[in-house]
Amino acid sequence: MKITFVGVGSVVFGQNILTDILVHPYLTQDMIICLEDIDPVRLDLMYSLMLKYKELYPEKLYHVHFEKTTDLKKAITNTKYIICSIHVGGLDAYKIDLDIPLKYGVTQCVGDTIGPGGVFRFLRATTVLKEIVILMQEMGYNANNNGLKPILFNYANPMAMNTWFCNKIVPDSTVGLCHGVQHTAGLLRQWIGVNPENYTFTCVGINHMAWFLQILYKFIDNPKTEWKNAYPLLYHKYRENPDLIKNERVRWDMMEATGYFMTEESRHLSEYVPYYRKREELLEKYKTPGEKYGMLTHGFTYEMDSAAAGRVESSLERKIKRNKLKLKDSPSDEYASHIISAMETNQPFKFHGNVINKEGGLITNLPKDCCVEVPSYADYLGIHPQGGFSLPTVCQALCLSNIMVQKVAVEGALELDREKIYQAVLLDPNTASVCSTREIRDMVDDLFEAEKQWLPKF
């Protein structure tokens, strides 16, 4: 079995997901892991690190083989599972995504999901994403036979647009994986103070805007104990300790407005709606106490990523030189390795996946064939999303405000239509809160000009 990681030099996901895979007993019985990246330095370092693990754990990893390549076609040939964590243009393009909109008054602390930053990050990725899914069909595992085909696990943002686009090119090729649901679920469980076995939830919506429609808990290990609604307990904990939400004031405010907590942390969420970033006094109001604007500051994530990028290579070099490296005792909560294991062993695994809302059957009051995030199961036969959900009207409306940006951007990318890209940014709630239609057109023209080296087809 061959697993390929495209963009393995990723600051966030590369090492974590690869070392997750190495601790699944069934997967390590006979496996090739192919590392791919266009950055030869990062690629060599990641490859050397994997060989170091193999050297230090010869018995556990005897049947695990590593390859490296900068050739995407070679990487995908005979591959059954592809993990993608690309960022076309890297930090240079990222800075443009932030700097040009700022000239027009549009502030983005992350800029990777919708808005001008998200739309242009998506456009830069489309050529590579299209190549990946087509190569999967032509060169991947079982390519010339009936039956199961390769699957792409997309970790790259903008998650919804990337996943939607890939599945428009090759239907049922791609599932998007994010850690927003499990991380938020863990945060809420910590806030109310219950053990994992006494806690459950229902969470659906779109990526970075999925809603906890139910949060249930019980305090004692007794099968007869009834599950209780955790929202009243959540408010009670907040009244006891208002500092509980000091880093999540935007998210808490949105919960008070809608009645439901959602998946993305405050810095992200502030960009998806028109309420928080249009005036400095609002940023001041919702910031983390004791900071200027804290994580709400324009360019916060870019600065964080820039600092991390400078440390990644030196960190890898130090690890490679060590005489000891510890393998994980168990995989992290990132989904990819668990899904692969479930599909290989036929032992079902539940996760929250970004998939196509076929015929509107998964979330019934969101548009059919948009990209939604819903509970899903993986087994030998593939990915099985759960459906029949309906969002409260206020949650539906907020999701729709983001979905329409995604929809027009995907159409614009498929048709190579610059006018639709303008319209996508025109519909962005945060941008519309500060810009006129003419200003948005000028901003989009400026972005196309500044990023033309990554967008030759436009």
Secondary structure, DSSP 4 states (H G I P E B T S, - for coil): -EEEEETTT-TTTHHHHHHHHTT-TTGGGSEEEEEE-S-HHHHHHHHHHHHHHHHH-TTTTTTEEEEEES-HHHHHTT-SEEEE---TTHHHHHHHHHHHHHHTT---SS-SSSHHHHHHHHHHHHHHHHHHHHHHHHHSTTTTSSS---EEEE-PSSHHHHHHHHHHHSTT-EEE--SHHHHHHHHHHHHHT--GGGEEEEEEEETTEEEEEEEEE-SS--TTSPPEESHHHHHHHHHH-GGGGTT-HHHHHHHHHHSS-BSS-HHHHTTTSSSSSSSHHHHHHHSPTTSSSGGGSTTHHHHHHHHHHHHHHHHHHHHHH-S--PPPSS--S-SHHHHHHHHHH---EEEEEEEE-GGG-SBTTS-TTSEEEEEEEEETTEEEE---B---HHHHHHHHHHHHHHHHHHHHHHHT-HHHHHHHHHT-HHHHTT--HHHHHHHHHHHHHHTGGG-TT-
